[in-house]
């Protein structure tokens, strides 16, 4: 059975990490909206979406991610993505998400450069 879950963590002051897990498909649209809304409504200046545990990303998920990035940008806040090599990364690359949102292979590679 396909599923989608998410959690928010604050590894240090000023940074919010949204960890996604499962399949980001049409059936998970409401949960995806809730997940991305958690980033937009949080006070942290820097946000990270971690796709490490995601198995599938649909076009609807990419649309939700673009909306989230637009809203954060309008608030002068930053958004980064973490995605290791694999099918999900290929999908994000084909959708040119790396041109809109900085993309990193792991969390440790970006944590030093984020606002605190």
Backbone as CSV, one residue per row, in Angstrom:
resi,resn,N_x,N_y,N_z,CA_x,CA_y,CA_z,C_x,C_y,C_z
1,UNK,0.845,-1.195,0.000,0.000,0.000,0.000,0.885,1.252,0.000
2,UNK,0.614,2.152,-0.893,1.379,3.387,-0.996,0.961,4.327,0.124
3,UNK,1.919,5.028,0.676,1.616,5.976,1.737,2.541,7.164,1.664
4,UNK,2.169,8.197,2.390,2.970,9.401,2.445,2.885,9.961,3.857
5,UNK,4.023,10.216,4.470,4.076,10.839,5.787,5.138,11.924,5.772
6,UNK,5.055,12.817,6.733,6.013,13.911,6.824,6.212,14.310,8.271
7,UNK,7.349,14.934,8.527,7.603,15.483,9.856,8.474,16.722,9.718
8,UNK,8.372,17.586,10.703,9.142,18.827,10.740,10.123,18.756,11.898
9,UNK,11.347,19.168,11.614,12.376,19.217,12.650,13.071,20.568,12.606
10,UNK,13.581,20.960,13.736,14.336,22.202,13.848,15.738,21.858,14.364
11,UNK,16.666,21.552,13.445,18.000,21.119,13.877,18.792,22.206,14.597
12,UNK,18.486,23.453,14.290,19.068,24.577,15.016,18.236,25.820,14.743
13,UNK,18.463,26.844,15.528,17.672,28.066,15.435,17.684,28.642,14.011
14,UNK,16.512,28.977,13.514,16.389,29.613,12.206,16.246,28.667,11.035
15,UNK,16.311,27.350,11.287,16.229,26.371,10.205,15.116,25.367,10.485
16,UNK,14.300,25.144,9.477,13.221,24.169,9.557,13.442,23.123,8.467
17,UNK,13.427,21.845,8.838,13.603,20.765,7.869,12.305,19.972,7.793
18,UNK,11.768,19.882,6.594,10.579,19.073,6.321,11.054,17.778,5.687
19,UNK,10.910,16.676,6.425,11.310,15.366,5.922,10.081,14.656,5.383
20,UNK,10.150,14.268,4.123,9.048,13.593,3.443,9.394,12.110,3.303
21,UNK,8.361,11.260,3.325,8.607,9.830,3.171,7.433,9.175,2.457
22,UNK,7.751,8.318,1.490,6.716,7.556,0.796,6.520,8.016,-0.638
23,UNK,5.272,7.940,-1.074,4.928,8.295,-2.449,4.119,9.583,-2.483
24,UNK,4.665,10.560,-3.190,3.994,11.843,-3.342,3.146,11.791,-4.603
25,UNK,2.012,11.127,-4.475,1.121,10.909,-5.615,-0.189,11.665,-5.400
26,UNK,-1.079,11.557,-6.368,-2.359,12.256,-6.314,-3.128,11.946,-5.033
27,UNK,-3.076,10.716,-4.574,-3.787,10.327,-3.362,-3.271,10.995,-2.099
28,UNK,-2.075,11.521,-2.154,-1.465,12.156,-0.989,-1.519,13.686,-1.069
29,UNK,-2.304,14.218,-1.963,-2.306,15.664,-2.201,-2.601,16.491,-0.948
30,UNK,-3.603,16.095,-0.163,-3.926,16.846,1.052,-2.775,16.819,2.043
31,UNK,-2.168,15.657,2.228,-1.030,15.548,3.143,0.143,16.385,2.639
32,UNK,0.349,16.420,1.328,1.430,17.244,0.765,1.159,18.718,1.040
33,UNK,-0.081,19.143,0.856,-0.419,20.549,1.123,-0.169,20.892,2.580
34,UNK,-0.569,20.002,3.484,-0.324,20.223,4.910,1.175,20.326,5.187
35,UNK,1.942,19.436,4.586,3.392,19.426,4.798,4.018,20.743,4.343
36,UNK,3.699,21.170,3.141,4.281,22.406,2.631,3.750,23.630,3.372
37,UNK,2.503,23.582,3.810,1.945,24.678,4.602,2.696,24.817,5.924
38,UNK,3.169,23.704,6.473,3.941,23.765,7.719,5.217,24.587,7.533
39,UNK,5.796,24.549,6.343,6.977,25.372,6.057,6.609,26.841,5.942
40,UNK,5.558,27.099,5.198,5.160,28.486,4.932,4.714,29.188,6.212
41,UNK,4.032,28.489,7.089,3.501,29.116,8.301,4.507,29.189,9.448
42,UNK,5.641,28.528,9.317,6.664,28.541,10.368,7.456,29.846,10.317
43,UNK,8.046,30.250,11.443,8.780,31.518,11.470,10.224,31.443,10.971
44,UNK,10.784,30.252,10.823,12.194,30.130,10.448,12.475,30.767,9.084
45,UNK,13.648,31.405,8.971,14.043,32.084,7.725,14.476,31.109,6.646
46,UNK,15.023,29.962,7.056,15.525,28.973,6.102,14.741,27.682,6.228
47,UNK,14.321,27.156,5.090,13.577,25.908,5.068,14.262,24.923,4.127
48,UNK,14.162,23.653,4.493,14.741,22.579,3.698,13.679,21.507,3.520
49,UNK,13.530,21.020,2.293,12.662,19.880,2.020,13.571,18.693,1.734
50,UNK,13.431,17.661,2.552,14.281,16.473,2.432,13.514,15.355,1.730
51,UNK,13.940,15.029,0.511,13.318,13.987,-0.309,14.021,12.635,-0.181
52,UNK,14.932,12.485,0.776,15.746,11.278,0.898,14.917,10.000,0.963
53,UNK,13.773,10.029,1.640,12.954,8.829,1.835,11.733,8.767,0.904
54,UNK,11.720,9.621,-0.115,10.598,9.637,-1.068,10.873,8.643,-2.192
55,UNK,9.851,7.873,-2.547,9.982,6.867,-3.611,9.409,7.335,-4.946
56,UNK,8.474,8.286,-4.925,7.793,8.723,-6.141,7.368,10.172,-5.975
57,UNK,7.563,10.972,-7.022,7.127,12.369,-7.028,6.268,12.586,-8.268
58,UNK,5.019,12.957,-8.057,4.106,13.203,-9.186,4.187,14.666,-9.619
59,UNK,3.576,14.961,-10.740,3.536,16.351,-11.212,2.766,17.225,-10.228
60,UNK,1.760,16.664,-9.568,1.021,17.420,-8.555,1.914,17.801,-7.379
61,UNK,2.806,16.896,-6.997,3.748,17.178,-5.909,4.697,18.294,-6.307
62,UNK,5.130,18.273,-7.540,6.018,19.330,-8.026,5.282,20.664,-8.023
63,UNK,4.020,20.658,-8.399,3.216,21.877,-8.346,3.098,22.428,-6.934
64,UNK,2.883,21.554,-5.959,2.808,21.977,-4.554,4.144,22.554,-4.097
65,UNK,5.243,21.953,-4.522,6.576,22.443,-4.168,6.820,23.828,-4.762
66,UNK,6.407,24.037,-5.994,6.562,25.350,-6.643,5.743,26.404,-5.901
67,UNK,4.516,26.065,-5.518,3.688,27.007,-4.755,4.349,27.352,-3.423
68,UNK,4.878,26.355,-2.766,5.560,26.575,-1.488,6.746,27.510,-1.681
69,UNK,7.565,27.253,-2.682,8.734,28.093,-2.945,8.317,29.530,-3.241
70,UNK,7.261,29.706,-4.016,6.781,31.059,-4.352,6.344,31.816,-3.106
71,UNK,5.634,31.128,-2.234,5.159,31.767,-1.004,6.318,32.117,-0.072
72,UNK,7.292,31.219,0.048,8.457,31.514,0.879,9.263,32.666,0.295
73,UNK,9.426,32.674,-1.006,10.159,33.743,-1.682,9.481,35.091,-1.450
74,UNK,8.168,35.114,-1.486,7.417,36.352,-1.249,7.631,36.870,0.175
75,UNK,8.005,35.972,1.082,8.291,36.341,2.469,9.791,36.590,2.685
76,UNK,10.560,36.616,1.602,12.028,36.778,1.658,12.684,35.689,2.498
77,UNK,12.194,34.456,2.343,12.745,33.303,3.041,13.363,32.360,2.024
78,UNK,14.314,31.550,2.475,15.004,30.647,1.552,14.463,29.227,1.649
79,UNK,14.579,28.508,0.546,14.174,27.108,0.477,15.271,26.339,-0.241
80,UNK,15.635,25.187,0.298,16.603,24.278,-0.308,15.981,22.901,-0.361
81,UNK,16.470,22.060,-1.267,16.027,20.672,-1.363,17.211,19.753,-1.128
82,UNK,16.928,18.602,-0.525,17.910,17.540,-0.368,17.340,16.316,-1.065
83,UNK,18.120,15.760,-2.004,17.678,14.566,-2.718,18.898,13.802,-3.219
84,UNK,19.056,12.574,-2.759,20.182,11.760,-3.233,19.919,11.251,-4.653
85,UNK,20.935,10.722,-5.320,20.747,10.173,-6.666,19.668,9.084,-6.691
86,UNK,18.938,9.030,-7.809,17.899,8.023,-7.980,16.743,8.560,-8.801
87,UNK,15.648,7.814,-8.823,14.492,8.176,-9.639,13.868,9.515,-9.251
88,UNK,13.781,9.787,-7.951,13.176,11.045,-7.504,14.024,12.224,-7.962
89,UNK,15.325,12.109,-7.819,16.213,13.173,-8.291,16.054,13.382,-9.792
90,UNK,15.988,12.313,-10.547,15.807,12.443,-11.996,14.506,13.177,-12.326
91,UNK,13.437,12.862,-11.597,12.152,13.542,-11.817,12.277,15.027,-11.510
92,UNK,12.907,15.363,-10.401,13.090,16.777,-10.044,13.956,17.501,-11.066
93,UNK,14.973,16.829,-11.584,15.846,17.435,-12.588,15.107,17.658,-13.910
94,UNK,14.331,16.675,-14.337,13.561,16.814,-15.581,12.585,17.982,-15.474
95,UNK,12.045,18.181,-14.273,11.112,19.289,-14.040,11.843,20.620,-13.819
96,UNK,13.175,20.608,-13.916,14.003,21.808,-13.733,13.860,22.441,-12.352
97,UNK,13.518,21.651,-11.345,13.361,22.185,-9.992,14.684,22.731,-9.451
98,UNK,15.797,22.164,-9.898,17.103,22.636,-9.439,17.401,24.057,-9.894
99,UNK,16.690,24.530,-10.907,16.859,25.914,-11.367,16.078,26.892,-10.490
100,UNK,15.050,26.396,-9.838,14.194,27.221,-8.987,14.619,27.167,-7.521
101,UNK,15.026,25.972,-7.077,15.354,25.738,-5.671,16.717,25.046,-5.606
102,UNK,17.647,25.590,-4.830,18.950,24.923,-4.717,18.792,23.463,-4.274
103,UNK,19.529,22.594,-4.938,19.431,21.151,-4.718,20.754,20.619,-4.188
104,UNK,20.663,19.773,-3.158,21.849,19.216,-2.510,21.677,17.711,-2.341
105,UNK,22.792,16.992,-2.281,22.730,15.535,-2.175,22.473,15.044,-0.754
106,UNK,22.806,15.869,0.241,22.528,15.491,1.631,22.421,16.729,2.501
107,UNK,21.855,16.548,3.677,21.634,17.670,4.580,22.928,18.300,5.075
108,UNK,23.934,17.499,5.329,25.182,18.050,5.863,25.849,19.004,4.877
109,UNK,25.608,18.824,3.589,26.247,19.703,2.604,25.647,21.088,2.564
110,UNK,24.466,21.285,3.141,23.874,22.625,3.131,23.752,23.254,4.509
111,UNK,23.789,22.458,5.563,23.518,23.001,6.901,24.490,24.096,7.313
112,UNK,25.716,24.037,6.847,26.706,25.061,7.227,26.393,26.420,6.592
113,UNK,25.774,26.419,5.431,25.543,27.671,4.733,24.199,28.322,4.995
114,UNK,23.332,27.656,5.745,22.015,28.221,5.997,22.064,29.295,7.069
115,UNK,21.115,30.220,6.980,21.019,31.286,7.971,20.791,30.693,9.353
116,UNK,21.350,31.301,10.336,21.075,30.846,11.704,20.429,31.952,12.493
